[in-house]
Amino acid sequence: EAGVAQSPRYKIIEKRQSVAFWCNPISGHATLYWYQQILGQGPKLLIQFQNNGVVDDSQLPKDRFSAERLKGVDSTLKIQPAKLEDSAVYLCASSFGLAGTYEQYFGPGTRLTVT
Amino acid sequence: DAKTTQPPSMDCAEGRAANLPCNHSTISGNEYVYWYRQIHSQGPQYIIHGLKNNETNEMASLIITEDRKSSTLILPHATLRDTAVYYCIVSTSGTYKYIFGTGTRLKVLA
């Protein structure tokens, strides 16, 4: 079974530029998550989708971050404009159902460096 | 804030059992305890989860106290490849989201 795919694996941009990350979840998984992991910390949930609807985006900085999951399959996360503090690993995860009863499977992440 | 408390680091000799504790004193009756680990430069990997009974799979065992306020993840025969950060998470009922703490950095020593 193929795992969660993410691209790119690494990205370096200057502040105020924009960037987009792509995620393809495990086939059949209805729930998709984007996390931000700053060095030395645990992952922090940014947004959670159930099919193509948003379940939770309470920690997404909506002035600069946006995410979509068209057709309920793959997803993109965008940052525009980027700030220095956005330097982090962005992880995508998917699960068969909601987190409370199903385990999440994580992709390898995209390491973003903002200079 | 995370609903769990874990020691920041632990060492374990290769071949010995690694016992990783976690406190979750405010856990609710319908909340699960999940364990994940993150090996350097990889995404977190699911290990095991449980509600109130002890659980075992090919990777580990999970022991949950009767009052459910704490749990222990047991890696029965630790290898160097088990060196990682281990996260204990309580799934938040209603919102179903994970709140990760800073985990326990386990170092398996040769």
Interface residues (C-beta under 8 A of the other chain):
Chain A: V4 G40 Q41 G42 P43 K44 L45 Q48 V55 D56 L91 A93 L98 A99 G100 T101 E103 Q104 Y105 F106 G107 P108 G109
Chain B: A2 N30 E31 Y32 Y34 Q42 G43 P44 Q45 Y46 H49 Y87 S91 T92 S93 T95 Y96 K97 Y98 I99 F100 G101 T102 G103
